[in-house]
Amino acid sequence: MEIVWERAAEMLVYVRPYLRYLLVPAGVYAVSRLLPVFVPGPQHQSKLVCLLSARLTCFVIYELVTLTDAFMQGFGRTMEIVWERAAEMLVYVRPYLRYLLVPAGVYAVSRLLPVFVPGPQHQSKLVVRDRTVLITGASSGLGRELAIKFYREGAKLILTARSIDKLKDLCEQLKGMRDVENKNEPVYKYLDICDPNGFDEIVALSPSRRIDVLVNNAGLSMRGSCKDTPIKVHKQLMEVNYFGHVAVTKALLDYIPDDGAILVTSSVQGRIAVPYRSAYSASKHAAQAFFDCLRCENRPKLQILVVSAGYMNTGFGRHALNTQGEPMNKDDENQAKGMNPVVAAERIYTALVNRQTELVLAPLHHRFAIFIRWLSPTLFFWLNYRRGLKDAHAKHD
């Protein structure tokens, strides 16, 4: 230990000049973690505290920019010094490097393995040609585009939804595709995922009584504050977005082989909560937790892909419920600017075939929000609070 302390002291002499570059990010992180100790939350801050917080943030950003600018100006010379010092330090550190090889090797293998092996459950990609794919909520939106994509890839489709007319039109469209080589005729069936009585009839549509890929796509959204949304709306959202998917999955689980897959089209709101979406966010969080548990229990070889999607231009928001439990019947501005469902279906299919288990299908700022929620809950809640104020003002205007 004496030798270790001596070597550490010698190394500190060379490292000390560069420690200042860590002070700003370390300070920002420390402030974000210590702030809740003195300030309960953004909702309870006084004007003085808000002003001081804003000035502190501006000061930190200014110092960070100034430090970064100074660093970039002398970047060339700094790198030369770094390499010289690194070479000198290596002489002292080399005897201890062997203790880092095993953990570093384990980490490298864990990061590189997915590049060569698509997933821990399987050594090959998922093949959907001539295999049975069951899609719930296939009559419109993303479910419809997924049906078209799977049919193009040669799958045997079982399409379900509550809109029989739309399912019939979709099947006719699929049969009329001249540029697709698929001899498997798609079939459709009425299914309300909240009614378990129809599940056995769905399995009977497969001649082999086997469902190779289950796509849990049916869903329902809502808009409204926590205070104004009655319990019946919460129960309705949970019934569709959570209990419905759980019921379908449990009923069909024994018919899905280990080399098959379960695809769940969830939402970014299953990872982070959004103001005025309490019932929807809660139901998606519940679904995320259920399938996280399922993939770790008695079917470890079964692929489960949960897609955390952002806003998508499918008209999904038009059917969202208000606080009275009635459809809003108007387009959502965020949905209108969302991702094209055709592009989304392509990316989801690619992730499924490559045996992925998680896919965040959302813009960069949505991904960043998930990261901020983990890194600094205080900052995330403050940003969400600001968004809630903006949404509230837009609602009253």
C-alpha positions as CSV (number, residue, x, y, z in Angstrom):
1,M,0.0,0.0,0.0
2,E,2.9,2.4,0.7
3,I,4.1,1.8,-2.9
4,V,0.6,2.4,-4.2
5,W,0.3,5.7,-2.3
6,E,3.8,6.8,-3.5
7,R,2.9,6.1,-7.1
8,A,-0.5,7.8,-6.8
9,A,1.3,10.9,-5.4
10,E,3.7,10.9,-8.3
11,M,0.8,10.5,-10.8
12,L,-1.1,13.4,-9.2
13,V,1.7,15.8,-10.0
14,Y,1.1,15.2,-13.7
15,V,-2.6,15.0,-13.6
16,R,-3.2,18.1,-11.5
17,P,-3.0,20.6,-14.4
18,Y,-5.9,19.0,-16.1
19,L,-8.2,18.6,-13.1
20,R,-9.7,22.1,-13.7
21,Y,-11.4,20.9,-16.8
22,L,-13.5,18.6,-14.7
23,L,-14.6,21.3,-12.2
24,V,-17.4,22.8,-14.3
25,P,-19.2,19.5,-15.3
26,A,-18.7,18.3,-11.7
27,G,-20.1,21.5,-10.4
28,V,-23.1,21.3,-12.6
29,Y,-23.8,17.7,-11.6
30,A,-23.3,18.6,-7.9
31,V,-25.7,21.5,-8.1
32,S,-28.4,19.3,-9.8
33,R,-28.1,16.7,-7.1
34,L,-27.9,19.0,-4.1
35,L,-30.6,21.4,-5.2
36,P,-33.5,19.2,-4.0
37,V,-32.0,19.2,-0.5
38,F,-32.6,22.9,-0.2
39,V,-35.4,23.5,-2.7
40,P,-38.2,20.8,-2.7
41,G,-39.0,21.2,-6.4
42,P,-39.6,23.7,-9.2
43,Q,-43.3,24.1,-8.1
44,H,-42.3,25.5,-4.7
45,Q,-39.5,27.9,-5.6
46,S,-39.9,31.5,-4.7
47,K,-39.1,34.3,-7.2
48,L,-35.8,34.9,-5.4
49,V,-34.8,31.3,-5.6
50,C,-35.8,31.1,-9.3
51,L,-33.7,34.2,-10.0
52,L,-30.7,32.9,-8.1
53,S,-31.0,29.5,-9.9
54,A,-31.2,31.3,-13.3
55,R,-28.2,33.4,-12.5
56,L,-26.3,30.4,-11.2
57,T,-27.1,28.5,-14.4
58,C,-26.0,31.4,-16.6
59,F,-22.8,31.7,-14.6
60,V,-22.0,28.0,-15.0
61,I,-22.8,28.1,-18.7
62,Y,-20.6,31.3,-19.1
63,E,-17.7,29.7,-17.3
64,L,-18.1,26.5,-19.3
65,V,-18.0,28.4,-22.6
66,T,-15.1,30.5,-21.5
67,L,-13.1,27.5,-20.4
68,T,-13.9,25.6,-23.5
69,D,-12.9,28.5,-25.7
70,A,-9.6,28.9,-23.9
71,F,-9.0,25.2,-24.1
72,M,-9.6,25.1,-27.9
73,Q,-7.2,28.0,-28.5
74,G,-4.4,26.1,-27.0
75,F,-5.6,22.7,-28.0
76,G,-2.6,21.8,-30.1
77,R,0.0,22.5,-27.5
78,T,-2.2,21.0,-24.8
79,M,-2.4,17.7,-26.6
80,E,1.4,17.6,-27.0
81,I,1.8,18.0,-23.3
82,V,-0.9,15.4,-22.6
83,W,0.9,12.8,-24.7
84,E,4.2,13.6,-23.0
85,R,2.8,13.3,-19.6
86,A,0.8,10.2,-20.6
87,A,4.1,8.5,-21.7
88,E,5.7,9.4,-18.4
89,M,2.7,8.2,-16.4
90,L,2.6,4.9,-18.3
91,V,5.9,4.0,-16.7
92,Y,4.4,4.1,-13.3
93,V,1.0,2.7,-14.2
94,R,2.1,-0.2,-16.3
95,P,2.5,-2.7,-13.4
96,Y,-1.1,-2.2,-12.4
97,L,-2.7,-2.3,-15.9
98,R,-3.1,-6.1,-15.8
99,Y,-5.7,-5.7,-13.0
100,L,-7.9,-3.7,-15.4
101,L,-7.7,-6.1,-18.4
102,V,-10.4,-8.5,-17.2
103,P,-13.1,-5.9,-16.4
104,A,-12.2,-3.9,-19.6
105,G,-12.4,-7.1,-21.6
106,V,-15.8,-8.0,-20.2
107,Y,-17.1,-4.5,-21.0
108,A,-15.7,-4.6,-24.5
109,V,-17.3,-8.0,-25.2
110,S,-20.6,-6.9,-23.9
111,R,-20.6,-3.8,-26.1
112,L,-19.3,-5.5,-29.3
113,L,-21.2,-8.7,-29.1
114,P,-24.5,-7.2,-30.5
115,V,-22.6,-6.2,-33.6
116,F,-21.7,-9.8,-34.5
117,V,-24.6,-11.6,-32.6
118,P,-28.0,-9.9,-33.1
119,G,-29.2,-10.9,-29.7
120,P,-28.4,-13.0,-26.6
121,Q,-31.3,-15.3,-27.3
122,H,-30.5,-16.3,-30.8
123,Q,-27.5,-16.9,-33.1
124,S,-29.5,-15.9,-36.3
125,K,-31.9,-13.3,-37.5
126,L,-35.6,-13.7,-37.3
127,V,-37.2,-15.1,-40.5
128,V,-40.8,-14.1,-41.2
129,R,-41.4,-15.6,-44.6
130,D,-44.1,-18.3,-44.4
131,R,-44.4,-17.8,-40.7
132,T,-47.6,-16.7,-38.9
133,V,-47.7,-13.1,-37.7
134,L,-50.7,-11.8,-35.6
135,I,-51.2,-8.1,-35.5
136,T,-53.7,-6.4,-33.1
137,G,-54.9,-2.9,-34.0
138,A,-54.1,-3.6,-37.7
139,S,-56.9,-1.5,-39.3
140,S,-55.1,1.8,-39.3
141,G,-52.0,3.8,-38.5
142,L,-48.8,2.0,-37.6
143,G,-50.6,-1.4,-37.4
144,R,-51.7,-1.1,-41.0
145,E,-48.2,-0.1,-42.2
146,L,-46.7,-3.0,-40.2
147,A,-49.2,-5.4,-41.9
148,I,-48.1,-4.1,-45.3
149,K,-44.4,-4.5,-44.4
150,F,-44.8,-8.1,-43.1
151,Y,-46.9,-9.1,-46.1
152,R,-44.2,-7.8,-48.4
153,E,-41.7,-10.0,-46.6
154,G,-43.9,-13.1,-47.2
155,A,-45.5,-13.6,-43.8
156,K,-48.8,-15.4,-43.1
157,L,-50.9,-12.6,-41.7
158,I,-53.7,-12.7,-39.1
159,L,-55.1,-9.2,-38.8
160,T,-57.3,-8.2,-35.9
161,A,-59.1,-5.0,-34.9
162,R,-62.5,-3.7,-34.0
163,S,-63.1,-2.1,-37.5
164,I,-64.0,-5.0,-39.7
165,D,-64.6,-2.9,-42.8
166,K,-61.1,-1.4,-42.6
167,L,-59.6,-4.9,-42.1
168,K,-61.5,-6.1,-45.2
169,D,-60.2,-3.2,-47.3
170,L,-56.7,-3.8,-46.0
171,C,-56.8,-7.5,-47.0
172,E,-58.1,-6.6,-50.4
173,Q,-55.2,-4.1,-50.8
174,L,-52.7,-6.7,-49.8
175,K,-54.0,-9.3,-52.2
176,G,-53.9,-6.7,-55.0
177,M,-50.2,-6.0,-54.7
178,R,-48.7,-7.2,-58.0
179,D,-45.1,-6.6,-57.0
180,V,-45.2,-8.8,-53.9
181,E,-44.4,-12.6,-54.0
182,N,-46.5,-13.9,-51.2
183,K,-48.7,-16.9,-51.7
184,N,-50.1,-16.8,-48.2
185,E,-53.5,-15.2,-48.2
186,P,-54.1,-12.8,-45.3
187,V,-57.0,-13.4,-42.9
188,Y,-58.8,-11.0,-40.6
189,K,-61.0,-11.3,-37.5
190,Y,-62.8,-8.9,-35.2
191,L,-61.0,-8.7,-31.9
192,D,-61.5,-6.5,-28.8
193,I,-58.4,-7.1,-26.7
194,C,-60.4,-6.2,-23.6
195,D,-62.7,-9.2,-24.3
196,P,-60.8,-12.5,-23.6
197,N,-63.6,-14.6,-25.2
198,G,-62.3,-14.2,-28.7
199,F,-58.7,-15.3,-28.2
200,D,-59.3,-19.0,-28.9
201,E,-60.9,-18.2,-32.2
202,I,-57.8,-16.2,-33.2
203,V,-55.5,-19.2,-32.7
204,A,-57.8,-21.4,-34.8
205,L,-57.1,-19.1,-37.8
206,S,-53.6,-20.5,-37.9
207,P,-53.6,-24.0,-39.5
208,S,-50.6,-25.0,-37.4
209,R,-52.1,-23.5,-34.3
210,R,-48.9,-21.6,-33.9
211,I,-48.2,-17.8,-33.7
212,D,-44.6,-17.1,-34.6
213,V,-44.8,-13.3,-34.1
214,L,-47.3,-11.5,-31.9
215,V,-47.6,-7.8,-32.6
216,N,-49.3,-5.9,-29.7
217,N,-50.2,-2.7,-31.4
218,A,-53.7,-1.7,-30.3
219,G,-53.8,1.4,-28.1
220,L,-55.7,4.4,-26.8
221,S,-54.6,7.9,-25.8
222,M,-56.0,10.8,-23.7
223,R,-55.6,14.4,-22.9
224,G,-56.3,16.0,-19.6
225,S,-54.9,17.0,-16.2
226,C,-54.5,14.7,-13.3
227,K,-57.0,16.7,-11.3
228,D,-59.7,16.8,-14.0
229,T,-59.3,13.2,-15.3
230,P,-61.8,10.9,-13.6
231,I,-60.9,7.4,-12.5
232,K,-63.1,5.8,-15.2
233,V,-60.8,7.3,-17.9
234,H,-57.7,6.0,-16.1
235,K,-59.3,2.5,-15.9
236,Q,-60.3,2.7,-19.6
237,L,-56.7,3.5,-20.6
238,M,-55.3,0.8,-18.4
239,E,-57.8,-1.7,-19.8
240,V,-56.7,-1.1,-23.4
241,N,-53.0,-0.2,-23.1
242,Y,-52.0,-2.6,-20.2
243,F,-54.6,-5.3,-19.4
244,G,-55.5,-5.8,-23.0
245,H,-51.9,-6.5,-24.1
246,V,-51.3,-8.6,-21.0
247,A,-54.4,-10.7,-21.7
248,V,-53.5,-11.3,-25.4
249,T,-49.9,-12.2,-24.5
250,K,-50.9,-14.6,-21.7
251,A,-53.5,-16.3,-23.9
252,L,-51.1,-16.8,-26.8
253,L,-47.8,-17.3,-25.0
254,D,-47.9,-21.1,-25.2
255,Y,-48.5,-20.9,-29.0
256,I,-45.4,-18.8,-29.6
257,P,-42.2,-20.8,-30.1
258,D,-38.9,-19.9,-28.5
259,D,-37.5,-18.8,-31.9
260,G,-40.5,-16.5,-32.4
261,A,-41.0,-13.0,-31.1
262,I,-43.3,-10.6,-29.3
263,L,-43.4,-7.0,-30.6
264,V,-44.9,-4.3,-28.4
265,T,-45.5,-0.8,-29.8
266,S,-45.3,1.3,-26.7
267,S,-44.4,4.9,-26.3
268,V,-41.6,7.2,-25.1
269,Q,-44.2,8.1,-22.5
270,G,-43.6,4.6,-21.1
271,R,-40.1,5.8,-20.2
272,I,-40.8,9.4,-19.2
273,A,-44.1,11.0,-18.0
274,V,-45.5,14.1,-19.9
275,P,-47.9,16.7,-18.4
276,Y,-51.6,16.3,-19.2
277,R,-51.0,12.6,-20.3
278,S,-51.2,11.0,-16.9
279,A,-53.5,8.1,-17.7
280,Y,-51.7,7.3,-21.0
281,S,-48.2,7.6,-19.5
282,A,-49.2,5.4,-16.5
283,S,-50.6,2.7,-18.8
284,K,-47.5,2.7,-21.0
285,H,-45.2,2.5,-17.9
286,A,-47.2,-0.5,-16.7
287,A,-46.8,-2.3,-20.1
288,Q,-43.1,-1.5,-20.1
289,A,-42.7,-3.1,-16.7
290,F,-44.7,-6.2,-17.6
291,F,-42.7,-7.1,-20.7
292,D,-39.4,-6.3,-18.9
293,C,-40.4,-8.9,-16.3
294,L,-41.7,-11.4,-18.9
295,R,-38.4,-11.5,-20.8
296,C,-36.5,-12.3,-17.6
297,E,-38.8,-15.2,-16.4
298,N,-39.6,-18.6,-17.8
299,R,-39.1,-17.8,-21.5
300,P,-35.6,-16.3,-21.7
301,K,-35.0,-17.4,-25.3
302,L,-38.2,-15.7,-26.6
303,Q,-37.4,-12.3,-28.2
304,I,-39.5,-9.4,-26.8
305,L,-39.0,-6.1,-28.6
306,V,-40.5,-3.0,-26.9
307,V,-40.7,0.0,-29.3
308,S,-40.8,3.3,-27.4
309,A,-42.2,5.5,-30.2
310,G,-42.5,9.3,-30.2
311,Y,-45.1,11.3,-32.1
312,M,-46.3,9.7,-35.3
313,N,-48.4,11.1,-38.1
314,T,-51.1,8.5,-38.0
315,G,-54.2,10.4,-36.7
316,F,-53.8,8.5,-33.4
317,G,-54.3,11.8,-31.5
318,R,-57.7,12.3,-33.1
319,H,-59.1,9.4,-31.2
320,A,-57.6,10.4,-27.9
321,L,-60.1,10.8,-25.0
322,N,-60.8,14.0,-23.2
323,T,-61.6,14.2,-19.5
324,Q,-65.2,13.1,-20.1
325,G,-63.9,9.9,-21.8
326,E,-65.1,11.0,-25.2
327,P,-63.0,11.2,-28.4
328,M,-61.5,14.6,-29.0
329,N,-62.1,14.4,-32.8
330,K,-59.3,16.8,-33.7
331,D,-55.8,16.4,-34.9
332,D,-52.9,16.8,-32.5
333,E,-50.3,19.4,-33.6
334,N,-47.4,17.2,-32.4
335,Q,-48.8,14.1,-34.1
336,A,-49.1,16.0,-37.4
337,K,-45.4,16.8,-37.2
338,G,-44.5,13.3,-36.2
339,M,-42.7,10.5,-38.0
340,N,-44.1,8.9,-41.1
341,P,-45.6,5.6,-40.2
342,V,-44.2,3.9,-43.3
343,V,-40.6,4.9,-42.2
344,A,-41.5,3.7,-38.6
345,A,-42.7,0.3,-39.9
346,E,-39.4,-0.2,-41.8
347,R,-37.3,0.6,-38.8
348,I,-39.4,-1.5,-36.4
349,Y,-39.2,-4.5,-38.8
350,T,-35.4,-4.1,-39.1
351,A,-35.1,-4.0,-35.3
352,L,-37.3,-7.1,-35.0
353,V,-35.4,-9.1,-37.6
354,N,-32.1,-8.2,-36.0
355,R,-33.4,-9.6,-32.6
356,Q,-33.2,-6.3,-30.7
357,T,-35.0,-6.0,-27.4
358,E,-35.4,-2.2,-27.2
359,L,-36.0,0.5,-29.8
360,V,-36.5,4.2,-29.0
361,L,-38.1,5.4,-32.2
362,A,-38.1,9.1,-31.5
363,P,-36.3,12.4,-32.3
364,L,-33.0,13.3,-30.6
365,H,-34.6,15.6,-28.0
366,H,-37.0,12.9,-26.9
367,R,-34.0,10.5,-26.4
368,F,-32.2,13.3,-24.6
369,A,-35.2,13.7,-22.3
370,I,-34.9,10.0,-21.3
371,F,-31.2,10.6,-20.5
372,I,-31.9,13.7,-18.5
373,R,-34.5,11.9,-16.4
374,W,-31.8,9.4,-15.4
375,L,-29.0,11.9,-15.0
376,S,-30.8,14.7,-13.1
377,P,-34.4,14.2,-12.1
378,T,-34.6,17.7,-10.7
379,L,-33.7,19.3,-14.1
380,F,-36.1,16.9,-15.9
381,F,-39.0,17.8,-13.6
382,W,-38.2,21.5,-14.0
383,L,-38.3,21.2,-17.8
384,N,-41.5,19.2,-17.6
385,Y,-43.0,21.8,-15.4
386,R,-42.2,24.5,-17.9
387,R,-43.8,22.4,-20.6
388,G,-46.9,21.9,-18.5
389,L,-47.2,25.7,-18.1
390,K,-46.9,26.1,-21.9
391,D,-49.6,23.4,-22.5
392,A,-51.9,25.0,-19.9
393,H,-51.6,28.4,-21.6
394,A,-52.2,27.0,-25.0
395,K,-55.3,25.2,-23.7
396,H,-56.8,28.4,-22.4
397,D,-55.9,30.5,-25.5
